Amino acid sequence: MAHWTFLTHHAHLLLRVAQNPDATLEELAAAAGITTRSAVTILNDLETEGYLERERRGRRNHYVLHRDRPLRHPSNAAHTVDELIEALQDLG
């Protein structure tokens, strides 16, 4: 049986940053179920495309999401990052 999910690693990491913008890279990677190296690549993608910014706070990063940005796929572009986060955030 093939293993797949409905959301990409980019979406999983974006949701983890939304939950804890002060998390370490290692914490974000573990929570998203990916390697630290993959997390770095994905965070770079998200930053390059304007979905987040990194702010240095001492020796750590703080992530600022741009929740008003549209989703990337043309069929979803009428929706924003904020709508995705709101729809998928844990209610418990």
C-alpha positions in Angstrom: 0.0 0.0 0.0 1.4 3.4 -1.0 1.9 6.0 1.7 0.8 9.5 0.9 -0.9 12.4 2.5 -3.3 15.2 1.3 -0.9 18.0 2.4 2.7 18.6 1.2 5.6 19.0 3.6 5.5 22.7 2.8 1.9 22.9 4.2 2.8 20.8 7.2 5.7 23.1 8.0 3.7 26.2 7.5 1.1 24.9 9.9 3.8 24.2 12.5 5.2 27.7 12.2 1.7 29.1 12.6 1.4 27.0 15.9 4.7 28.1 17.3 6.6 30.9 15.5 9.4 30.7 18.1 10.1 27.0 17.6 13.6 25.8 16.8 14.4 24.3 13.4 14.7 20.9 15.0 11.3 21.3 16.8 9.6 22.3 13.5 11.2 19.5 11.6 10.2 16.9 14.2 6.6 18.2 14.4 6.2 18.1 10.6 7.8 14.6 10.4 10.7 15.7 8.2 14.5 16.0 8.5 16.1 19.2 9.6 17.7 19.5 6.2 14.3 19.3 4.5 12.9 21.9 6.9 15.7 24.3 6.0 15.0 23.9 2.3 11.2 24.3 2.8 11.6 27.4 5.0 13.9 28.9 2.4 11.2 28.2 -0.3 8.5 29.8 1.9 10.7 32.8 2.6 11.8 33.3 -1.0 8.2 33.3 -2.2 7.1 35.8 0.5 5.1 33.5 2.8 7.2 34.0 5.8 10.1 36.1 7.2 12.7 35.1 9.7 13.7 37.6 12.4 16.7 36.9 14.6 16.0 37.1 18.3 19.3 36.5 20.1 20.5 33.1 18.9 17.1 32.0 17.6 14.8 32.7 14.8 11.2 34.0 15.1 9.0 33.4 12.1 6.5 35.9 10.8 3.8 34.4 8.5 2.3 36.5 5.8 -1.2 35.1 6.2 -2.7 37.3 3.5 -0.7 35.7 0.7 -2.7 33.6 -1.8 -2.2 29.8 -2.0 0.1 28.9 -4.9 -1.9 26.5 -7.1 -4.2 28.3 -9.6 -7.2 26.4 -8.4 -6.7 27.6 -4.8 -5.3 31.1 -5.5 -8.6 32.7 -4.4 -7.8 31.5 -0.9 -5.2 32.7 1.5 -2.7 31.1 3.8 -4.8 32.4 6.7 -7.8 30.4 5.4 -5.7 27.3 5.2 -4.4 27.7 8.7 -7.8 28.4 10.1 -9.4 25.4 8.3 -6.7 23.0 9.5 -5.8 24.2 13.0 -6.3 21.9 15.9 -9.5 22.6 17.7 -8.6 20.6 20.8 
